[in-house]
Amino acid sequence: MTDTALAFSIDRGCLAAAVERVSRVVQKRNTMEILGHILIKAEAGSVTLRGTDLELDALVRVEGAAIGTPGGLAVPSAEFAAALARWPDGVLTVESDGRRLTAKVGRSRASLPVLPEVDFPDIRRGDTDTTFQIPGSDLTAMAEKCGFAVGTDEVRAYLMGIYLHATDRNLVAVATDGHRLSRFDMPMPDGAESMEGVIIPNRTVRIWPHLLGKDESDPVQVETGEGFIRFSSDLMVLHSKLVGGTYPDYLRVIPRGNNQVALASVSDLTTAVDRLMVFSKDKGHGLKVAFGTGEIRLSIRSEAGEAEEFVPAECDFDMEIGFNGKYLREMLTTMKGPQVRLAMADPGSPPLVTDEADPRREIVVMPMRV
């Protein structure tokens, strides 16, 4: 008789949701077989799941499990997640003899090969320099409000992430790709005052809202150390390596003296940009934006045709300026509304863009020749 390596039962839906979240860290193509797996551990009434790509390590714990035999093993991520997602609701039973894992819900059953727990890599090491807590909602907001401006050019790898740092009064998140910039201020948490600035990779930024789950009001503990950052809550741990390099002095590009101001509806402006971009085969095509008394006129001219849209605005100056249509669209989708404020200087200078419903953030979008 073969010793059972692991056995437990748990609600199928709860485990499926956790597996889906952890699987986001697992890369589809790997140089090591084990990196295509997630680690399952059953102990003390809960099941923990871990995934890693050696740059990022995610752990999610699911409570309410009935543990038959505690233990741990690694199971292929894609196949296990796909099976759980498609099975009916009910009690899921899982057991393994150390060579294969068998999972069942009702009459649905699957058997998968496994690898031993000792083979699963662990990058979660390093001494902690700074520890503080912030609301989970601020983490999600950082991703939503700054993620769109993160750079993608590997030549300037130091721009491929969100720069998190402490100022005299706030904890600040900034992202820029050299063409647009988004800054988001948060109240200074206790313990973060002496924090060294860190650059959090874009992949980490994109994944953490999914790992946080639905209850974003819970506090998240943030720890930083040499080369890493770690986010922890009661049922989630996300450990990430940091982007190396020195972040540029972004304050130099945030205009402070722009005195020609236009206020417009976020919804109206977004709709106008969407309509115009239908005529753009290149999503980075330039839009001409003309400010006039009481309105903003947006227009496009391309091989696909010409179009213009008018948006009512609180505006009393005349100016024409060009913008990348894709950048405008991505910026507007991150705003709460109902109004966006554009503070202009001249056609060759970037505006300072603010969300009237969100005073904690500032956006800069560089103009382009149209």
One Martini backbone bead per residue (centre of mass of N, CA, C, O) as a GRO file, in nm:
protein
  370
    1MET     BB    1   0.095   0.037   0.023
    2THR     BB    2   0.059   0.371  -0.042
    3ASP     BB    3   0.144   0.659   0.065
    4THR     BB    4  -0.013   0.946   0.152
    5ALA     BB    5   0.070   1.286   0.074
    6LEU     BB    6  -0.238   1.391   0.028
    7ALA     BB    7  -0.550   1.523   0.197
    8PHE     BB    8  -0.862   1.689   0.089
    9SER     BB    9  -1.140   1.918   0.151
   10ILE     BB   10  -1.336   2.154  -0.061
   11ASP     BB   11  -1.450   2.417  -0.207
   12ARG     BB   12  -1.444   2.460  -0.538
   13GLY     BB   13  -1.473   2.772  -0.574
   14CYS     BB   14  -1.251   2.865  -0.378
   15LEU     BB   15  -1.013   2.716  -0.513
   16ALA     BB   16  -1.045   2.822  -0.803
   17ALA     BB   17  -0.995   3.122  -0.738
   18ALA     BB   18  -0.707   3.082  -0.620
   19VAL     BB   19  -0.577   2.946  -0.864
   20GLU     BB   20  -0.625   3.177  -1.064
   21ARG     BB   21  -0.453   3.388  -0.915
   22VAL     BB   22  -0.179   3.234  -0.903
   23SER     BB   23  -0.156   3.168  -1.217
   24ARG     BB   24  -0.067   3.461  -1.307
   25VAL     BB   25   0.243   3.403  -1.240
   26VAL     BB   26   0.248   3.183  -1.440
   27GLN     BB   27   0.421   3.078  -1.701
   28LYS     BB   28   0.382   2.920  -2.008
   29ARG     BB   29   0.693   2.960  -2.046
   30ASN     BB   30   0.967   2.736  -1.955
   31THR     BB   31   1.290   2.622  -1.845
   32MET     BB   32   1.127   2.499  -1.599
   33GLU     BB   33   0.901   2.274  -1.501
   34ILE     BB   34   0.820   2.385  -1.212
   35LEU     BB   35   0.712   2.676  -1.327
   36GLY     BB   36   0.430   2.523  -1.426
   37HIS     BB   37   0.361   2.524  -1.119
   38ILE     BB   38   0.180   2.462  -0.822
   39LEU     BB   39   0.172   2.492  -0.476
   40ILE     BB   40   0.041   2.251  -0.244
   41LYS     BB   41  -0.090   2.308   0.093
   42ALA     BB   42  -0.191   2.102   0.375
   43GLU     BB   43  -0.299   2.274   0.681
   44ALA     BB   44  -0.478   2.366   0.947
   45GLY     BB   45  -0.758   2.414   0.768
   46SER     BB   46  -0.572   2.478   0.507
   47VAL     BB   47  -0.494   2.614   0.176
   48THR     BB   48  -0.197   2.659  -0.006
   49LEU     BB   49  -0.083   2.875  -0.276
   50ARG     BB   50   0.189   2.865  -0.523
   51GLY     BB   51   0.366   3.102  -0.736
   52THR     BB   52   0.639   3.122  -0.990
   53ASP     BB   53   0.918   3.313  -1.189
   54LEU     BB   54   1.167   3.429  -0.994
   55GLU     BB   55   1.040   3.737  -0.958
   56LEU     BB   56   0.762   3.612  -0.859
   57ASP     BB   57   0.556   3.559  -0.552
   58ALA     BB   58   0.254   3.373  -0.484
   59LEU     BB   59   0.014   3.372  -0.207
   60VAL     BB   60  -0.276   3.165  -0.121
   61ARG     BB   61  -0.534   3.134   0.123
   62VAL     BB   62  -0.761   2.864   0.216
   63GLU     BB   63  -1.033   2.821   0.402
   64GLY     BB   64  -1.222   2.534   0.508
   65ALA     BB   65  -1.061   2.273   0.539
   66ALA     BB   66  -1.042   1.918   0.519
   67ILE     BB   67  -0.791   1.734   0.674
   68GLY     BB   68  -0.643   1.428   0.625
   69THR     BB   69  -0.347   1.491   0.488
   70PRO     BB   70  -0.073   1.643   0.532
   71GLY     BB   71   0.087   1.851   0.271
   72GLY     BB   72   0.301   1.861  -0.035
   73LEU     BB   73   0.272   1.986  -0.385
   74ALA     BB   74   0.312   1.984  -0.743
   75VAL     BB   75   0.100   2.127  -1.000
   76PRO     BB   76  -0.027   2.180  -1.289
   77SER     BB   77  -0.165   2.479  -1.358
   78ALA     BB   78  -0.342   2.482  -1.618
   79GLU     BB   79  -0.501   2.214  -1.573
   80PHE     BB   80  -0.612   2.266  -1.290
   81ALA     BB   81  -0.760   2.532  -1.349
   82ALA     BB   82  -0.943   2.429  -1.580
   83ALA     BB   83  -1.095   2.212  -1.424
   84LEU     BB   84  -1.212   2.383  -1.189
   85ALA     BB   85  -1.367   2.595  -1.371
   86ARG     BB   86  -1.567   2.356  -1.506
   87TRP     BB   87  -1.682   2.257  -1.263
   88PRO     BB   88  -1.899   2.189  -1.038
   89ASP     BB   89  -2.047   2.247  -0.767
   90GLY     BB   90  -1.881   2.160  -0.457
   91VAL     BB   91  -1.709   1.904  -0.323
   92LEU     BB   92  -1.363   1.882  -0.302
   93THR     BB   93  -1.139   1.617  -0.371
   94VAL     BB   94  -0.798   1.553  -0.253
   95GLU     BB   95  -0.535   1.326  -0.370
   96SER     BB   96  -0.208   1.166  -0.291
   97ASP     BB   97   0.086   0.940  -0.358
   98GLY     BB   98   0.330   1.134  -0.492
   99ARG     BB   99   0.264   1.104  -0.821
  100ARG     BB  100  -0.048   1.167  -0.805
  101LEU     BB  101  -0.340   1.366  -0.865
  102THR     BB  102  -0.673   1.353  -0.725
  103ALA     BB  103  -0.978   1.500  -0.851
  104LYS     BB  104  -1.320   1.566  -0.710
  105VAL     BB  105  -1.664   1.628  -0.845
  106GLY     BB  106  -1.859   1.410  -0.813
  107ARG     BB  107  -1.819   1.281  -1.148
  108SER     BB  108  -1.571   1.451  -1.154
  109ARG     BB  109  -1.237   1.380  -1.293
  110ALA     BB  110  -0.877   1.400  -1.208
  111SER     BB  111  -0.535   1.327  -1.326
  112LEU     BB  112  -0.209   1.429  -1.201
  113PRO     BB  113   0.099   1.511  -1.212
  114VAL     BB  114   0.379   1.535  -0.982
  115LEU     BB  115   0.582   1.730  -0.764
  116PRO     BB  116   0.795   1.797  -0.530
  117GLU     BB  117   0.830   2.036  -0.290
  118VAL     BB  118   1.151   2.059  -0.298
  119ASP     BB  119   1.148   2.176  -0.607
  120PHE     BB  120   1.041   2.440  -0.509
  121PRO     BB  121   1.102   2.758  -0.537
  122ASP     BB  122   1.264   3.026  -0.323
  123ILE     BB  123   1.256   3.398  -0.309
  124ARG     BB  124   1.176   3.460   0.013
  125ARG     BB  125   1.432   3.662   0.075
  126GLY     BB  126   1.544   3.884   0.321
  127ASP     BB  127   1.600   4.176   0.464
  128THR     BB  128   1.425   4.416   0.644
  129ASP     BB  129   1.391   4.779   0.636
  130THR     BB  130   1.072   4.819   0.574
  131THR     BB  131   0.755   4.885   0.758
  132PHE     BB  132   0.406   4.894   0.647
  133GLN     BB  133   0.070   5.034   0.614
  134ILE     BB  134  -0.196   4.991   0.369
  135PRO     BB  135  -0.451   5.015   0.183
  136GLY     BB  136  -0.571   4.815  -0.062
  137SER     BB  137  -0.695   5.050  -0.231
  138ASP     BB  138  -0.420   5.188  -0.293
  139LEU     BB  139  -0.298   4.965  -0.462
  140THR     BB  140  -0.512   4.970  -0.681
  141ALA     BB  141  -0.481   5.270  -0.751
  142MET     BB  142  -0.188   5.260  -0.845
  143ALA     BB  143  -0.242   5.073  -1.084
  144GLU     BB  144  -0.464   5.247  -1.230
  145LYS     BB  145  -0.312   5.546  -1.222
  146CYS     BB  146  -0.004   5.435  -1.327
  147GLY     BB  147   0.018   5.186  -1.524
  148PHE     BB  148  -0.025   5.332  -1.810
  149ALA     BB  149   0.279   5.490  -1.776
  150VAL     BB  150   0.453   5.261  -1.813
  151GLY     BB  151   0.728   5.140  -1.934
  152THR     BB  152   0.871   4.928  -2.233
  153ASP     BB  153   1.174   5.003  -2.245
  154GLU     BB  154   1.463   4.817  -2.199
  155VAL     BB  155   1.674   5.044  -2.213
  156ARG     BB  156   1.468   5.176  -1.982
  157ALA     BB  157   1.415   4.989  -1.716
  158TYR     BB  158   1.355   5.212  -1.487
  159LEU     BB  159   1.052   5.258  -1.630
  160MET     BB  160   0.939   4.948  -1.562
  161GLY     BB  161   0.765   5.109  -1.329
  162ILE     BB  162   0.687   5.191  -1.000
  163TYR     BB  163   0.756   5.474  -0.806
  164LEU     BB  164   0.826   5.435  -0.461
  165HIS     BB  165   0.799   5.714  -0.226
  166ALA     BB  166   0.920   5.949   0.006
  167THR     BB  167   0.821   6.240   0.148
  168ASP     BB  168   0.752   6.480   0.372
  169ARG     BB  169   0.418   6.387   0.351
  170ASN     BB  170   0.427   6.142   0.134
  171LEU     BB  171   0.320   5.871  -0.048
  172VAL     BB  172   0.463   5.798  -0.373
  173ALA     BB  173   0.341   5.744  -0.707
  174VAL     BB  174   0.526   5.673  -1.018
  175ALA     BB  175   0.481   5.711  -1.382
  176THR     BB  176   0.695   5.672  -1.684
  177ASP     BB  177   0.777   5.688  -2.058
  178GLY     BB  178   0.832   6.007  -2.158
  179HIS     BB  179   0.516   6.094  -2.253
  180ARG     BB  180   0.396   6.014  -1.968
  181LEU     BB  181   0.247   6.108  -1.642
  182SER     BB  182   0.188   5.960  -1.308
  183ARG     BB  183   0.060   6.087  -0.994
  184PHE     BB  184   0.031   5.942  -0.649
  185ASP     BB  185  -0.107   6.031  -0.339
  186MET     BB  186  -0.035   5.939   0.004
  187PRO     BB  187  -0.049   5.887   0.308
  188MET     BB  188   0.169   5.863   0.566
  189PRO     BB  189   0.294   5.593   0.694
  190ASP     BB  190   0.392   5.424   0.945
  191GLY     BB  191   0.743   5.363   0.863
  192ALA     BB  192   0.790   5.532   0.569
  193GLU     BB  193   0.977   5.787   0.600
  194SER     BB  194   1.269   5.615   0.536
  195MET     BB  195   1.218   5.526   0.260
  196GLU     BB  196   1.338   5.386  -0.010
  197GLY     BB  197   1.331   5.401  -0.328
  198VAL     BB  198   1.117   5.207  -0.552
  199ILE     BB  199   1.089   4.967  -0.829
  200ILE     BB  200   0.797   4.836  -0.952
  201PRO     BB  201   0.702   4.608  -1.146
  202ASN     BB  202   0.462   4.582  -1.383
  203ARG     BB  203   0.374   4.290  -1.326
  204THR     BB  204   0.306   4.340  -1.030
  205VAL     BB  205   0.099   4.564  -1.070
  206ARG     BB  206  -0.105   4.388  -1.245
  207ILE     BB  207  -0.152   4.154  -1.020
  208TRP     BB  208  -0.241   4.264  -0.732
  209PRO     BB  209  -0.554   4.311  -0.766
  210HIS     BB  210  -0.614   4.000  -0.793
  211LEU     BB  211  -0.494   3.913  -0.508
  212LEU     BB  212  -0.664   4.089  -0.305
  213GLY     BB  213  -0.949   4.099  -0.388
  214LYS     BB  214  -1.252   4.236  -0.266
  215ASP     BB  215  -1.120   4.337   0.014
  216GLU     BB  216  -0.977   4.664   0.018
  217SER     BB  217  -0.991   4.764   0.330
  218ASP     BB  218  -0.767   4.608   0.404
  219PRO     BB  219  -0.468   4.582   0.523
  220VAL     BB  220  -0.130   4.622   0.396
  221GLN     BB  221   0.177   4.483   0.413
  222VAL     BB  222   0.492   4.653   0.376
  223GLU     BB  223   0.806   4.531   0.243
  224THR     BB  224   1.154   4.624   0.243
  225GLY     BB  225   1.453   4.544   0.056
  226GLU     BB  226   1.713   4.415  -0.099
  227GLY     BB  227   1.550   4.379  -0.408
  228PHE     BB  228   1.260   4.400  -0.247
  229ILE     BB  229   0.898   4.329  -0.224
  230ARG     BB  230   0.619   4.303   0.021
  231PHE     BB  231   0.282   4.171   0.027
  232SER     BB  232   0.045   4.155   0.311
  233SER     BB  233  -0.216   3.942   0.420
  234ASP     BB  234  -0.410   3.709   0.554
  235LEU     BB  235  -0.443   3.558   0.234
  236MET     BB  236  -0.171   3.719   0.125
  237VAL     BB  237   0.139   3.692  -0.081
  238LEU     BB  238   0.374   3.932  -0.234
  239HIS     BB  239   0.678   3.866  -0.401
  240SER     BB  240   0.929   4.106  -0.525
  241LYS     BB  241   1.128   4.210  -0.743
  242LEU     BB  242   1.329   4.472  -0.845
  243VAL     BB  243   1.412   4.748  -1.012
  244GLY     BB  244   1.684   4.869  -1.137
  245GLY     BB  245   1.804   5.178  -1.059
  246THR     BB  246   1.749   5.525  -1.141
  247TYR     BB  247   1.523   5.756  -1.096
  248PRO     BB  248   1.410   6.021  -1.228
  249ASP     BB  249   1.348   6.369  -1.222
  250TYR     BB  250   1.012   6.427  -1.246
  251LEU     BB  251   0.960   6.725  -1.143
  252ARG     BB  252   1.066   6.879  -1.403
  253VAL     BB  253   0.787   6.792  -1.583
  254ILE     BB  254   0.602   6.949  -1.384
  255PRO     BB  255   0.384   7.187  -1.424
  256ARG     BB  256   0.312   7.517  -1.241
  257GLY     BB  257   0.232   7.782  -1.450
  258ASN     BB  258  -0.036   7.709  -1.565
  259ASN     BB  259  -0.318   7.953  -1.667
  260GLN     BB  260  -0.483   7.779  -1.882
  261VAL     BB  261  -0.820   7.674  -1.833
  262ALA     BB  262  -0.992   7.354  -1.870
  263LEU     BB  263  -1.330   7.223  -1.853
  264ALA     BB  264  -1.441   6.876  -1.874
  265SER     BB  265  -1.596   6.599  -1.963
  266VAL     BB  266  -1.498   6.282  -1.940
  267SER     BB  267  -1.716   6.143  -2.110
  268ASP     BB  268  -1.713   6.331  -2.360
  269LEU     BB  269  -1.410   6.304  -2.425
  270THR     BB  270  -1.400   5.999  -2.459
  271THR     BB  271  -1.606   5.978  -2.688
  272ALA     BB  272  -1.455   6.156  -2.891
  273VAL     BB  273  -1.197   5.986  -2.908
  274ASP     BB  274  -1.327   5.722  -2.998
  275ARG     BB  275  -1.445   5.827  -3.267
  276LEU     BB  276  -1.172   5.918  -3.394
  277MET     BB  277  -1.008   5.637  -3.371
  278VAL     BB  278  -1.149   5.499  -3.612
  279PHE     BB  279  -0.942   5.677  -3.815
  280SER     BB  280  -0.711   5.487  -3.686
  281LYS     BB  281  -0.460   5.260  -3.763
  282ASP     BB  282  -0.293   5.416  -3.557
  283LYS     BB  283  -0.313   5.435  -3.210
  284GLY     BB  284  -0.086   5.687  -3.221
  285HIS     BB  285  -0.249   5.897  -3.338
  286GLY     BB  286  -0.305   6.221  -3.397
  287LEU     BB  287  -0.461   6.491  -3.225
  288LYS     BB  288  -0.652   6.777  -3.261
  289VAL     BB  289  -0.661   7.043  -3.011
  290ALA     BB  290  -0.914   7.297  -2.972
  291PHE     BB  291  -0.933   7.589  -2.798
  292GLY     BB  292  -1.234   7.758  -2.691
  293THR     BB  293  -1.514   7.924  -2.644
  294GLY     BB  294  -1.693   7.672  -2.474
  295GLU     BB  295  -1.477   7.470  -2.628
  296ILE     BB  296  -1.373   7.152  -2.782
  297ARG     BB  297  -1.177   7.063  -3.066
  298LEU     BB  298  -1.165   6.752  -3.238
  299SER     BB  299  -0.918   6.604  -3.468
  300ILE     BB  300  -0.876   6.404  -3.778
  301ARG     BB  301  -0.608   6.290  -4.010
  302SER     BB  302  -0.622   6.027  -4.255
  303GLU     BB  303  -0.638   5.761  -4.468
  304ALA     BB  304  -0.939   5.693  -4.352
  305GLY     BB  305  -0.987   6.005  -4.275
  306GLU     BB  306  -1.218   6.250  -4.147
  307ALA     BB  307  -1.265   6.416  -3.816
  308GLU     BB  308  -1.502   6.566  -3.574
  309GLU     BB  309  -1.530   6.712  -3.238
  310PHE     BB  310  -1.751   6.840  -2.974
  311VAL     BB  311  -1.681   6.994  -2.649
  312PRO     BB  312  -1.790   7.109  -2.377
  313ALA     BB  313  -1.646   7.407  -2.203
  314GLU     BB  314  -1.447   7.565  -1.964
  315CYS     BB  315  -1.347   7.829  -2.180
  316ASP     BB  316  -1.119   8.139  -2.265
  317PHE     BB  317  -0.924   8.016  -2.496
  318ASP     BB  318  -0.673   8.000  -2.758
  319MET     BB  319  -0.574   7.667  -2.880
  320GLU     BB  320  -0.332   7.448  -3.037
  321ILE     BB  321  -0.296   7.083  -2.999
  322GLY     BB  322  -0.112   6.781  -2.981
  323PHE     BB  323  -0.214   6.427  -2.950
  324ASN     BB  324  -0.209   6.117  -2.842
  325GLY     BB  325  -0.482   5.921  -2.857
  326LYS     BB  326  -0.406   5.683  -2.672
  327TYR     BB  327  -0.319   5.852  -2.427
  328LEU     BB  328  -0.588   5.989  -2.378
  329ARG     BB  329  -0.759   5.738  -2.336
  330GLU     BB  330  -0.600   5.612  -2.096
  331MET     BB  331  -0.629   5.850  -1.906
  332LEU     BB  332  -0.947   5.876  -1.892
  333THR     BB  333  -1.001   5.578  -1.775
  334THR     BB  334  -0.869   5.673  -1.477
  335MET     BB  335  -1.118   5.851  -1.418
  336LYS     BB  336  -1.385   5.960  -1.219
  337GLY     BB  337  -1.488   6.234  -1.214
  338PRO     BB  338  -1.668   6.439  -1.422
  339GLN     BB  339  -1.395   6.616  -1.438
  340VAL     BB  340  -1.146   6.775  -1.636
  341ARG     BB  341  -0.823   6.934  -1.593
  342LEU     BB  342  -0.661   7.181  -1.810
  343ALA     BB  343  -0.332   7.312  -1.791
  344MET     BB  344  -0.202   7.571  -1.984
  345ALA     BB  345   0.047   7.742  -2.190
  346ASP     BB  346   0.143   7.604  -2.473
  347PRO     BB  347   0.176   7.413  -2.765
  348GLY     BB  348   0.482   7.309  -2.657
  349SER     BB  349   0.345   7.233  -2.382
  350PRO     BB  350   0.257   7.065  -2.117
  351PRO     BB  351  -0.003   6.963  -1.943
  352LEU     BB  352  -0.196   6.981  -1.650
  353VAL     BB  353  -0.363   6.697  -1.524
  354THR     BB  354  -0.685   6.673  -1.357
  355ASP     BB  355  -0.898   6.529  -1.116
  356GLU     BB  356  -1.169   6.662  -0.963
  357ALA     BB  357  -1.221   6.376  -0.785
  358ASP     BB  358  -0.875   6.355  -0.758
  359PRO     BB  359  -0.635   6.529  -0.578
  360ARG     BB  360  -0.392   6.296  -0.563
  361ARG     BB  361  -0.347   6.364  -0.878
  362GLU     BB  362  -0.115   6.369  -1.166
  363ILE     BB  363  -0.085   6.474  -1.519
  364VAL     BB  364   0.132   6.415  -1.806
  365VAL     BB  365   0.120   6.523  -2.157
  366MET     BB  366   0.278   6.513  -2.436
  367PRO     BB  367   0.316   6.674  -2.711
  368MET     BB  368   0.237   6.677  -3.069
  369ARG     BB  369   0.282   6.664  -3.401
  370VAL     BB  370   0.003   6.732  -3.654
   0.00000   0.00000   0.00000
